[in-house]
Amino acid sequence: MRERIEKVWQKTRFFINSQPFHEGLKITIAVLIPVLIFTCFGQLHYGVTLGIGSIIASTPDLVGPYRERRKSLLITVVVVFCMSMLTRILPFSDLFLGLFITFFSFAACMLTVFGIRAMGIGASCLLALFFSLTLTHESSHPITEALLLTAGAIWYMLFVLLVRYLRPYRVSQQVLAECAYRIGLLLRVKADFFDATTAIAKTHKRVIQVNVILNQRQENVRELLFSAATEKQFASDQYKQLTFIFATLMELFERINASHHDYYQIREKYGHTKVYQMVPDLLVSCAQELELLSTAISLLKSPKYPIQFTGQWDKAYEEIVSLENQEQSTTIVLKKILVNIRYVMQKIREIHRILSKSGDVDDHSKLLLHKERFFKQRTFSWPALQAHLNIKSPIFRHSLRVAIVMLIAFVITKALPVYFPAYLALTQHSFWIYITIIVILRPGFSLSKQRSIDRLKGSFLGGILGLLSIYFITNAFMLLAVMLVYMLLTFTFLRSKYVYGSFFLTAFFLIAYYFFTGVNDFGVLLLKERLIDTVIGCVLSFLAFHLILPTWESDSVHIYLKKAIHANLHFLSVSFRTFSGDGIDLADYKFARKEVYLSLAELNALNERIVNEPSYQRPFTKELNDFSIFTHQLISYAMAFTNMLDHKSGLSFQDEHERLMNKILSKLKKSYALFATDTWDGMGLKSNRLKPGHDDVGEGILVREQLELMLDLVEKLYHTSLDISLLSKR
């Protein structure tokens, strides 16, 4: 019971110090301050308008480099001002307003070409448009409301910049802490390989899923730490701590992924032994230590507890020695597993040491070298946009789809009160339909489908929570406190876990409506309106994706497979050329390694999305899943091969090694040719270290066996790629 309480407390602490919670807290404070100030002067409506302006400005304010955030906030302020002024000063007829909404819906969605932050700016544009059209107050001048909305966006920008000035490394700490926490989760999943009750294939899939999220977080850390790093910034103790921890976590992550074995064979051969059953306990202990350290990393403070491995590793090693003596056979595989676990423990101790400041911080200024290669520079350019202005572009089709659906929604909001007078009271806040469409409709079917389910579920259950809160909490101050909690949780989960965000948003909005209007029906009418508008928006979005220029994730599988195989070719060729004696720069190797991980993460994310598409669109689901598993195993073997070279620099490059390496690359090239019209332009091997017979026979055999394992995997990859190529549509 005590352990369970401690685990819950640890998760709660991590959540409170996490980046999503702090983002939610920041937005909540930014919205509340103008509302409270204007309420004191009896001008609640002005405060609410300013608060809405802050919410609109927060939409593109995503985790990323400071310069990008500042630039996006400035652009958002301009967009909010222009859109809110246009909707107030233009003489709209119904026809003109419908075309106006259609045009800007298309234009805003086309900004997706420039990335997710630009997509957020487009969403801000549409939110400013719909709020300006529907949230008007009879006592306010239209221009005044437009200026208030803009002032709210300016206020949010200034508030964010102030927070960034006061806590410049806070976001970096939080994202880095999440990396550490996710690596702990990866260790927990890896422990399941040694659990006889867990299917190994299922564990492989979970490992890949955790890797997808981990690679996204690592990209965020790279951008935050290195995109705008300067020598002055790098000289600070905080920055040195963060870069050291990141470098150590990356080494830890790479070693965990490099340690791949034939778990079926190990389970069959050693599953009955005591040492086999001790391995998952060791991995879970490492995971627990990393999870504890993640809280310290998020605060960048010395850990409160010392590392507590308590000699577990030594006991496991003693069991291996005892097993060897009993069975008179080698247990090299189990020893390799223990060696990797010891490495993990050493790295965890290093992180603990640097947080405790019990030793000098290593010099990681070399991380700044070639830093521009490790993250993508985002630029706005007309040629990039022009390349997508055609019907073949998924972004163009998505933008056109959204524009058409918005026009249909506009017609519905105008026609519903005319043909169904009984529903006139339920159409006062028609922006719910538009916002539902903005939130739900995505370029891919899978995410659109999931968003539809999440929004319907969240709206219905959140409405019940809001009504129950109003009904049972009779004290106004208690109800206000509950509303603020719902508001905080809304902004915390709206980006990361949309179903929870929608749930708390509905409850918060109902209570706020109850306070502002003083209605006697506890907000039932507003809940009916939101549910009806949500259903309309979901139905329109669902039909649109099937009927209006549908784009399926499965249609782009060739692009992702081509990218993944290309990254594998590049990474393996760099590794092999290092062994053959070519002068390979360390930055080239790290960049190739980063690209292969990212390509695999993108492919796995695509695989997850394809699973939710109609079955007739994905006849190759099993093959694609096998491809992901084989690719992950190949990367693990390649990483293990490279680590072996680092520890045995005396190995010579022999004819047999060169033959196997060329066969591996040749087979991968054949796989690449299945999905590409061009040929791979990588460099071949050069036998600069050809010294037959000079290395240890045992070590030479070890290299050969590792290469043969990789060759077997690329053979499987080729046949799987061939199956996908035949089953999928080009």
N, C-alpha and C positions, 0 to 999 in steps of 0.2 A: 504493500500500500504506500509506504514511504517513497519507494522508487518511482511509483506512478505519479505521486504528487510532485516530486522533484522534476520529472520529465515534463509534466504540464507547466510547471513554473518556468522551466528552461525555454519551452516553446513560447510561452507568453512574453518572457523578456525579449526573446529574439524578435517576436512580432512587434512589440512596442518600439524597439530600436531599428526596425526595418525601414527600408526606403519607401515602400508603398504607404505605410502608416504615417511617416513624416510628411510625405507629399499630401496625403489626405488632411493632416493637421494644418499644413501650410495653407492649402486652399480654403479650408474651413475658417481659419483666422482671417484670411484676406477678405472673405465674403462677409463675415460677421462684423468686422470693425466699422465699415461705412453704414451698415444697417443699424447698429447700436447708436452711432453718433447722430444720425438723422432722426432716429426714434426719439432721442432726448429733446430734439427741437420740434417734435410733432410732425415730421415730414417722412413718415415711414415709406411712402411710395418712392421717394427719391433714393432712399437707402437701398430699397429692394432693386431698383434699376441699376444702381452702382454695383450691387452684389452680382446681378446677372451679367453685367459687363466683365466682372472679375472671373466668373465661371467660364464665359466664352473665351477669354484670354488664356485660361489655363489649359485649354484643349490641346494646343500644339506644344505645350511646355513639358516635353518628355526628357527622360534621362539622357544626358549627352554632354559634349564639350560646352563650356561656358559661352564661348563665342557664338556657337550655333544657337543656343538657347536665347541669348541676348538679341541676336539678329531676328529670330523667329518671333520674339515678343514685339519687337519694333514693327515688323511687317504686320503682325496681327492687329496692333493698335490702328495702323493706317487702314487696314481692311475693315475693321469694325466701324471706324469713322465714316468711311466712304459708303459702306452698305447701309448703315443706319440713316445717313443723310439722304441717300438716294430714295429709300423707301418712304421718306417723309416729304420730300420736295417734289417728287414726280407725280403728275396727275394720272393716277392709275384708273383705267377701266378694267373690267374683269378679264377681257381678252388680253390687254397689254400686260396685266399683272401675271397671268398664266404664262405668257411667253417670257416674261422677265424671270420668273422662278425657274422655268425650264432651261433658259440660257445659262444662268449662274450655277445651276445644279451641274450642268455639263462641264462648265469651266472649272468649278471647284474640284470635281472628281478627276479631271485631267492633271491636276497638280500632283497626283499620286506618282506620276513619272519621276518626280524629284525626291521620292522617299517618303517615309512614314511621317516625318515632321512636316513636310509640305502638305501631306494629306490632312494633317491636323489643322493647318492654316486654312485649307479648303473647307473643313468642317466648321471652323470658326466663322468663316464667311457666311455659310448657310444658316448657322445658328443666329448670327446677328440679323440676317434677313427675316427669319421666321419669328424671332422674338420681337423685332421692330414692327412687324405686321400685326401681331396678335396681342401683345402686351402693351396696350395703350391706356392712358388714364385721361378721363374727360377734363380734369382740372389742370392738366399740364400742356404746355405748348409742344407741338411735335419736334421742333428744333431743340428745345430744352431736353427732351427725352433722348434725342440722338446724342447730344453732348454729354448727358449723364452716362449713357451706355459707354461712350468713348472714355469718359473719365474713369469709369470702373476698370476698363482695360488698362489704362495708364497706371492707375493705382496698383493693380496686380503686378505689372511690370516692375514698378519701383519697389514694391514689397519683396519680390523675388530677388532683385538685385541686391537689396539690403541684406537679406538672409544669406545670400551667396558671399557678400563681403564679410559678414560676421563669422560665417562658418565655411571657409573656402573648400575644405576637404571632406565635408560631412557626407555628401552624396558618394564620393569615392570610397569612403570607409564603409558605407552601407552596402554598396554593390559588391565590394570586395568581401565583406562579411557573408553575403549571400553565396558567393562563390565557394567560400570555405564550408558553409553549411551544406551546399549541394554536393561537394566532394565527399562530405561525411555520408550523405544519402547514397552516393555511388558506392561507397564501401559497404553500406548496409545491404544494398542490392547484390553486390558481389559475394557477400556472405551467403546468400541463398544458393549459390552454386554448390555449396557444401552441405546443404540441407536436403536430406534424402526425401523429404515430403514435398519438395518444390520441383516443378518441371524445369529442366535446364533450358529448353527452348523459350519458355515464358520469361525466364530470368534474362536471357539474351535480349529479348525485346525490351524489357524494363531498363536494362543497361543502356541501350540505344536511346530510349526516351529521356533518361536523365542526362545523357551526353548532349542531346539537342538543346536543352535548357542551359546546361553548363557553358556550351560554346557561345550562346547568346550573351550570357552574363560576362564571360571573358572578353567578348568584343566591347561591351559597355565599359569595362575596366580599362582596356587598352585606350579607348577614345578619351576617357576622363583623365587618365594619368599622362598620356603621351601626346595627345593631339595639339595641345597648346603649351607643352612643357618648356620652360626656359631654364637657363643655368641658375638664375637667382632662386627660382622656385624649387629647383632640384636640390639646392643647398640646404633647405630647411629640414629639420629633424623629422617632422611629420611626413614630408614627402619621401624621405629616405626610408622611413618605416614602411610606408605603403608600398613602395616599389620593391623592397626586400620581401615583404609578405607575398606580393603578387608573383614575383619570380619564384619563390619557394613553392607556392601553391601550384604554379604551372609545372614545375618539376615533379611535384607530387601527382598531379593529374596525369601527366605523361607516363609516369612509371606505373600507375594503376592500370591505365589502358594498355600498356605494353606487356603487362603480365597476363597473358592469355594461355590457357592450357586445354587439353582434351578432357573436359570435365566428366564426360561419360565414362571414359576409361579410368580416370582417377576414382570416381565414385564406385565403380565396379571392383577395382583392385584394392582400395584402401577404405571403403565406406564403413567397414566393421571396426576399424582401428580407433584407438582413443585420440591419437594425434589429429586424425581427420576431423573428429568432432570438436577439437579444440580450436581449429582454424577459424570457424565463424565467430567464436567468442573473441578471438584476437581482433578480427576485422571490426566487429561491433564496438569493442573497446576503443579502437582508433577513431571510429565514427563519433562516438560519444565525446572524446577529447576535442575533435574538430568542431563539433556543435557547441561545446562550451567555449572554445576559443573564438567562435564566430561572434558571440556577444561582446567579447573584449575587443575584437577587431572593429566592430561597429562603433565602439566608444573610443577606440585607440588608447585603451588603458591597460594597466598591468592586470593579468588574470588573478582572480581571487584564490584560485585553487592550484596546487602543483599538479604536474602530470602524474597520473596514478595508473601506470601499467602493471605495477606490483609483480614483476617477475614472471608474467604470463608467458612471455616469449621463451625464456630459459626453460620453463617446465615443458613447453611444446618441443623444444629441441632435444631435451633429455628423453622424451617419449620416442622421437625419431631414432635416436641412437639405440634405445632399447629394442625398438622394432627391427632395426637392422641386425642386431645380435640374435634376436629370436628367429627370424626368417632367413638369415644368412643371404640377404639380397640387397641390392642398392635401392635407395629411396630418393634418388636425385630430384624427382619431380616435387616431392614434399619439401625437400631442402630449398629448392628454388622459390617455392611459395613462401617459406619462412624468411628467406633472404629479402624478398620483396616487402614483406610485412615489416621487417626490421628497418628497411629503408623508409617506409611510411612513418614509422615511429620516430626515426631520426629527424625527419622533416617537420613533424609536429613539434618536437622539442625545439627545433630551430625557431619556429614561429613563436612558441612560448617564450623563448629567450629574448627575442627581439621586442616583444610586447612588454616583457619585464625589464628591458633595458639592462640586462645583466651582462651584456657584452657589447663590443663595438659593432656598429651597423656596417655590413659589407658595402663596398663601393659598387653600385649598380649604374653608374653613369653611362656605361656601355649600352644600356637599354635605350638611351636616346639616339644612338647611332641608327640610321636608316629607319627612324620611327615613322616616317611618312609612308613607308611601304606596308605598314601593318594596320592601317585603317583607310577607308575610302573617303576621299575629299568630295563633298557634295556641292555641286555648283548648279545654278540656274542658267540654262542656255536655250535659245530658240531651236537650234538644231536637234537637241535632245527631245524637245517637245514635238517638233515637226516629224521626227521618226515614228511617233506613235499616232499621228493623225491619219490613220487608215483603218479599214474595217477588220484587218487581220490582227490588230493590236488588242490584247485582252483588256488593257486599260481604256482604250477608246470604246470598246464594246460595253464595258462596265459603265463608263460615263454616259454613254447614250442610253443605256438601260435605266440608270438612275434618273436622267432627265425626263424620260417618257413616263416613268412611274410617278415622279413628282407632279407632272402635268395631270395625270389621271387622278392623283390624290387631291389636287386643287379643284378639279371638276366635281369630285365627290363632296368635298367640304361645302361647295356652293349649291350642289343639287340636293343634298340630304335634308336641309331645313325646308326646301320648297316642296319636295314630294313626300316627306315624312314630318309634318309639323309637330308631331308628338315628341320628336327627338331634337327639337330646336334648342332646348336647354342643355343638351349634351354636346353641343358643337361650339361652345364659347371659347374653348382652348384647343383649336384645331392644330396647333403646332405639335401636339402629341403624335399625330399621324406622320408629319414630316420628319420629326426627330426619330421616330421608330424606323422609318425608311433609311435615314442617314446611318443609324446605328447598325441595322441589320444587313442591308445590302453591301456585300463585299465582292471584290473581283472573283473570288472562288466560291463554289457552291457549298462546300463543307462548312466554312466559317459562317456563311449566311444562314445555313440551316441551324447550326448550333446557337447562333445569336437569336434566332427566332424562338427557339425552345427556351433559352435562358430568359428572354424578355417576357414571354407569356407566363412562365413559371414565376419569375421574380415579381411581376406586376400583380398577379393574383394573390400570391402568398404575402407579399408586402402590403397589399391593400387590407388583407385580413389583420395583419399585425398592427397597421395604423388605426384601423377602426377599434380593435380591442384596446389599444393604448388610450385612445380618446374616451372610450366608454368606461374603463376601469380606473383610470388615473384622473381623479376629480380635482386634485390640487394643481393650480395653473403653473406654479413654479416647478413642480415635479414633472409635469408634462413638457414644459419648456426644456428642462434638462434632458429628458428622454429624446426629444426632437433633435437636440444638439448632438447627442450620441449617434442617432441615426444619420445625421448629416455628416458627421466625421467618418462613419463607416461607409457611407455612400462614396465619398471621394477617395477613401482608402482602397475600395474593391472595384471601383468602376472600370479601371484599366486592366487590373490583373485578373480578377475573377468576376466577370460581368454579371453572372446570375445573382451573386450576393450584392453587387452594386445596384442592380435593378430592384432587388428586394428591399434594401434599405432606402433607396431613392423614393419609391412609392410611399412607404410608411412616413418618411420625412415630409414629403410633399403634402400628404393628406393632413398631417398635424399642422403644418405651416398654413395651409388653406383654412383650417378650422380656426386658427388664431386670428388670421387677417380678416376673415369675413364674418366670424361669429355665427355661422350657420347652425341650425337646429337639428340637421340630419346627420351630424357627426362626420360629414364628408362623403356620405354614401353616393350622392349625385356625382361628385367629382370622381370617385372610384369607378362608377359606371362609365363616365366619360372616358377615363384613361383606358379602361379595359376594352371598350368599344373601339377607340382609336388605335389601340395596340393591335387588336385583332385585325382591323382593316389594314394597317400597315404591314403586318406579318403576311396576310393573305396576298396583298398586292406584291410584296417582295418575292414570295414563294412562286407565284404565277409568272412574275416577270423573269425570274431566272430560268424557268423552263421554256418560256415562249418568246422572249425578246433577246435575240442574239446570245444564246447560252454559251458560256465558256466553262469547260470542265477541266479540273486539275489534271485528269488523266491524259488530256491532249498534250500536256507539256512535259510528259515523263521523259521523252527523248532528250529534251534540253538538259534536264537535271542529271540524267544518266551520263550524258556526254561530259558534263562538267565534272561529275564525280570520277569518272574513269580518267579524264585528263589530269585531274589533281593527283590521282594515284600514280599515274605514269610519271608525273613530274617528281613526286616525292620519292618513289622508288629509284628513279634514275639518279637523283641527287645522292641518295644513300649508297647506291652501288658505285657511283663515281668516286665517292669518298673512300670506299674500300679499295677501288682499283688504283688509287694514287693520284687522281685529279685534284687540283687545288680548288676546293669548294669553300666559299666563304660561309662562316657560321650563320650570317644573316640570311643567306640563300636557303640554307637548310631549315632554319626556323620559319621562314616565310612559306616554304613548301609544306612544312608540317602544319602550319596554321591553315593553309588553303585546303589541305586534305581533310582536316577536321571540320571546317566550315561547310565544305561541299557535302560531306556525309551528313552533317546536321540538317542542311537544307533538304537533302534527299529523304531523310527520315521524317522531317516535318511534312513533306509532300505526301509520303506514304500514309501518315496519320490522317491527312485531309482526304486522300483518295478513298480511304475505307468508308467514309460517310457518303460517298456518291452512290447513285443507283448501280446495281450489280452489273447491268449491261454495259456500263461505261468503264468497268474495271475488270476485264477478264484475266488480268495478270497479277492479281493481288498477292497470291502466294509467291509467285516468282519475284515480285518486287521486294517482298519481305525477306526472302532468301538472299536476294542481292545485297540488301542492307546488312544482314548478318555476316555474309561472306566478306563484304568490304570492311566491316568493323574488325573481323578476325585478321584480315590481311594487314590492316594498319597496325594492329597489336603485334603481329609477328615481325613486321618491318621495324617497329619501334624496338622490340626486343633484340633484333639483329643489330641495330645501330648501337644500342647500349652494350652489346657484347663486344663490338669493335672498339668502343671507348675504353673498355677495361682490358682489352687484349691487343694492344697496338702492334705487337710483334707478328700478328698473323700475316701470311703472305697471300697474295692474289694469284691463284692457280688457274690453269686451263679449265679445269672442271668447274670452278666457281664462275668463270667468265661464261662458259657454255650455259649453265643454269640461269644466270642473270639475264643473258640475252633471250633465252627461251621465255622467261617470265615477262620481259618487256615486249617481246614479239606477240605473245598471247594477249597481253593487255591492249596492244595496238589493234589486233583483230577485233577485240571487243569495242574499242573506240570507233573503228570503221563502221560498225553496225548502226551507229547513231549520228555520224558526222560525215559531211561531204568533203571536208578537208583532211589532211594527214597530220599526224602528230609531228611537231617541229622540234622535239627535244633532241639533246645531244646523246650520242652513243657512248660506249665505254672505251676507255683507253688503258691499255695494259702497262701502266707505268711501274707497277710493283710486281711484275711477273717473276717470281722466284721459286720455281718448282722444288719441292722437297726440303725447304729450309724451315718450315714451321713444324710445330708439334703435331703428330699424327692425330691424336685425340681432338685437338682444337680444330684441325682441318675437317675432321668428320663432323664436328659440331656445326661448323659453318655450312657444310654440305646439307646436313639434315634440316637446318633452318631454311635454307634455300629451297629444298625439296618440299617442305611444308607450304611455302609461299607459292611454289609452282602448282601444287595440288589445288590451292585455293583459287588461283587465277584460271585454272582449267574449269572449275565449278562456276566462276564468275562469267566466263565466256559462254558456257552452255546456258546459264540463266539469262544472260543478256540476249542470246539468240532467241530464246523462248519469248522474252518480252518484246523483242523486235517483231516477231511474227504475230503475236497476239494483239499488239497495240496499233493504234491508228497514227499515221504520220500527218 
